């Protein structure tokens, strides 16, 4: 009995839960002998089996070891994957040796080349056998998909081994060609160039000695409309400011006189006109009216094309991208929200066209900020902002400067109310009337000292020099409407006065 118990105890440690059953059976045997009490750990096991069986055998305090679960190992699949991977690696290694030697032009030992060739042939043969025996594997499918997605096909290349007449073929990978996408603006320029003109402004200046001189400035313009007898061109106000004479040059270099139709200095816009009778028929067949786009739809980073009369040399083209939108720029006391571009905009480009890739005008080149420290930044008036102003200016009557002996005289002296002064003293921007001359047109119309002139015949007035320039287009005796802001009971009230202009030499 002791011998059986010892054997059973040994089985408990070596055979886990199965030995416990044997111990229980043996304990119940005997020829009429009293049954031995069941071991405590055996009873614990019986109870544990009631609550899940082998999953709860850990309550046996280490007396019974958990049965081992036999795992399935895809041995064959792993073997195939390893063999195929080795074959593929060997093929590419051999291929690399051939390619390096061939491209570098090294004098390779014939025996080494033959050895590599023999190894490659053996590997290729083994790979064919494996593919015939086991078919496609995951590794082979992955390699096939990678080859198809890359668009590279292996090609054969003949190699003549020196000293022999043997010509062998080795597979060689064809290099991919990378195509650089370059935006061609040729067609855009061909379409837009006939819509852009060069503008020359002849104006009077004063030298260091106080003598009057004739000066010349250049700019650009865009053809935006046509009437029965006029061709309408939009440009910047500063391009035609103070002009004594304007001339426009078209795409075929034909040059004609131009006249001011309407100006808006606060938005730096002006519309000038050329009479159709002054344009030759051959030139009229080459010019075109520009297509205006939508600057509100612009996105930062999209291409931009600038066309203008750079440095007065004639029309030129530069390209770039839209660098920023709604960029706040303050120039001559006026705040504007402009398109910023890195397309080169040099002196003479002002008034020219900023185009998108469709050839539509998305902006009117206005000015350039440049510094020796930073890259130049070009700016353009958004065409969506300019459209209503252009349409209003196109309705004005075409102006021609009158002769000196016909020029009119208002009869005031004044000073500019700048943005800073306006903000500091809460005054409207315009021309502050500092003095009204006796018996002048201004006095007769009721203009008072302290009034601020803000408009002349519907045109916004912001500076004294602008007011003087406007008067050059009106002859003595003309009746005009002058709008002033007059202070009353602590605030400024708008008042429009009818003024009959006097003679300048009166």
PyMOL commands that set and color helices and strands:
alter all, ss='L'
color gray80, all
select helices_A, chain A and resi 2-15+17-27+40-50+53-60+75-104+110-134+138-150+186-195+237-240+265-267+276-278+281-284+295-297+310-312+383-393+404-406+419-425+441-445+464-471
alter helices_A, ss='H'
color red, helices_A
select strands_A, chain A and resi 154-160+167-173+196-206+212-226+230-235+243-249+255-264+269-275+303-309+315-331+334-341+353-355+361-369+377-382+408-409+412-417+430-436+452-456+459-460+479-488+491-500+502-503
alter strands_A, ss='S'
color yellow, strands_A
deselect
rebuild
show_as cartoon
